[in-house]
Amino acid sequence: MAHIILDKTGVELAIYNTRGRALKSEILRRTVGGGLQDVHDSSVQVVNALKEVSFEAADGDRIGIVGGNGAGKSTLLRVLSRVYPPTSGRAVISGRVSSLIDLSMGMDTDATGYENIEMRGIMLGLNRKQAQALIPDIEEFSELGEFLSLPIRTYSSGMMLRLAFAVSTAVHPEILVIDEIIGAGDAAFAEKAQKRLQQLIEKASIMFLASHDNTTIERLCTRALWMKSGRLMMDGSPEAVLAAYKADKDK
């Protein structure tokens, strides 16, 4: 049974070798949502990316995450994906997680498509035999044919996206984490990808979706979280949370 508990979860990110401090400070502030913390070592900056975030999620939850750029949405998704461990509080995540945040993460450009399928499968928690069992489905869905036998550095960006999407959606997770609803490649393939993603969402026990598209949040989610400056401002129905978020933006 999938279950998630975040209890006063905080994430501080240390940034080293900070030449061009003013520019980097502004970029980091906008990117991860937290404020910059002064430290004694002038070569290190600490970004407070998440601040005492608390909520629980259980089977059946479909949770949208809203907030402006730099609100902390991506950092929260990375905590839920087990990429970032909390530096304060705790995060208890029970269940197999599949993350559609950075689809190309962990892909080796010198390895073939087939080798990358196996490596990504193992990263998703499968053993080698289970990862190899994904190959027929990925072959059919990606439509890459003989290119799967070539190093992926020879792929176009569209081909790379097809492979990464096919691999990332080949495993049915208990917890699905998505950063925006994505398209993949040309119009015909994008439609095919949307259908596959919808099937994945339906099969997941818990789904998190960060999006700037309010219509998508209302259509797919039963609950929403509003993030601002690394803090959880509101947890409630999509309609109520989106209304509060809009009112705050309109101030």
ABEGO torsion letter per residue (X at the ends): XBBBBBBGBBBBBBBBGBBGAAAAAAAAAAAAGBBBBBBABAABBBBBABBGBBBBBBBGBBBBBBEBBGAGAAAAAAAAAGABBBABEBBBBBEBBBBBABAABGBBAABBAAAAAAAAAAAAGBBAAAAAAAAAAAAAAAGAEAAAABBAAABBAAAAAAAAAAAAAABBBABBBBBEBBBBEBAAAAAAAAAAAAAAAAABABBBBBBABAAAAAAABABBBBBBGGBBABBBBAAAAAAAAAAAAAX
